[in-house]
Amino acid sequence: PQAASARTDIRDCSTDPPYLPPTVTNTTAQLAALRDTMQAHRVQAYIVPSTDAHMNEYIAERDSRLGWLTGFTGSAGTAVVTQDKAALWTDSRYWTQAERQLDCNWELQRTTWIESIGLWILEAVPVGGNISLDPFLFSIDTWNSYSRALHGSGRALLPITTNLVDEVWGDQRPPPASGQIYSLPAVFTGSSWQEKVAGIRQQMGQHVRRPTAVLLSGLEETAWLFNLRGDDIPYNPVFYSYTLLTNTTISLFVNRSRLAAGVWQSLRAQCPGPLCVELPEYEQASTHLLHYCQGNVTVWLGTEYTTYGLYSIIPQEKLLEDSYSPVMLAKAVKNAKEQELLRAAHVRDAVAVIQYLLWLEKMVPQGQVDEFSGAQHIDELRQAQEHSRGPSFQSISASG
């Protein structure tokens, strides 16, 4: 009777051979390849996060390194791989999912504390070992936490700018986003990008430290500043970019070929001059920043969205740090036009929800609807409303 009631939808690594449900990914090949690469780089432990280079909560397929390596597709987690062990840390929302998706190469650690990851690493890696990560995938705070956890332990925390997972993933890695980057019509913005730039420059001039530049890493910061939108990440109308804004120049690091014709004209209309937007390629951001920081400059940034990789390029005495950049704070204050549009959007959304409740009352008694078809239906009702650009996250639908 015990065997009959045992759950068959989760793995059981205690039996021989282990029981694996059909939802599990076999990760033996990925791990073997990663371990070879680690050996070539003289790395004893490698840390893989679930985020991307812009600290996004939602990420593109191309950045789903944790998912590819482990088979686990939850939105939050950290993996650590050594030559003979592999472990995944995630929070209680995802424990059952992890047991359904991980094979027996992986230990599941039911916590997210960096201290606990640090203790595991200290146990798994002998003194003198190197622990590595890609500094462009970790926030400044997270880097500092790992640094503290390993401090004085005789093990080195080494940033490697070559991402070892990408190296192993190779040609199988999904291609970069290629969709068009377009302008938000003026009727939706309330201020032109030129006005927004002038406002940020005014803040730079009024600041006691007189910063010479603002560095933007958060994708929504750049999208807001230039009134541009894209579809690089599901449910988020943003595009991969960085911005370096100085008193006299504007550099928008982006894949130029993706800009709609009108966008190109709008950004380049006032060249040369202080409102001329230079368009270096996305990949050139760190090289450009390194070059800029050789001058007599002060760079203002928000630490919440800047990776340790970018942050460490700027000498400490040339840094002006806040939790959020002046653009993130300006974006949070909605002008009268934006407030009016927000209210109107909520009215349209409320209409869709009321239509949905009415439909549910009719359909549920007939046994015609389940949680999944219900979620699909509300998406359709919302899509039918004017100006709909799709949901802001996948509908979470539950009953009972």
Secondary structure, 3 states (H helix, E strand, C coil): CHHHHCCCCCCECCCCCCECCCCCCCCHHHHHHHHHHHHHCCCCEEEEECCCCCCCCCCCHHHCHHHHHHCCCCCCCEEEEECCCEEEECCHHHHHHHHHHCCCCCEEECCCCHHHHHHHHHHHCCCCCEEEECHHHCEHHHHHHHHHHHCCCCCEEEECCCCHHHHHHHHHCCCCCCCCEEECCHHHCCCCHHHHHHHHHHHHHHCCCCCCEEEECCHHHHHHHHCEECCCECCECCCCCEEEEECCCEEEECCHHHECHHHHHHHHCCCCCCCCEECCCHHHHHHHHHHHCCCCCCEEEECCCCEHHHHCCCCHHHEEEECCCHHHHHHHCCCHHHHHHHHHHHHHHHHHHHHHHHHHHHHHHHCCCCHHHHHHHHHHHHHCCCCCCCCCCCCCCCCC
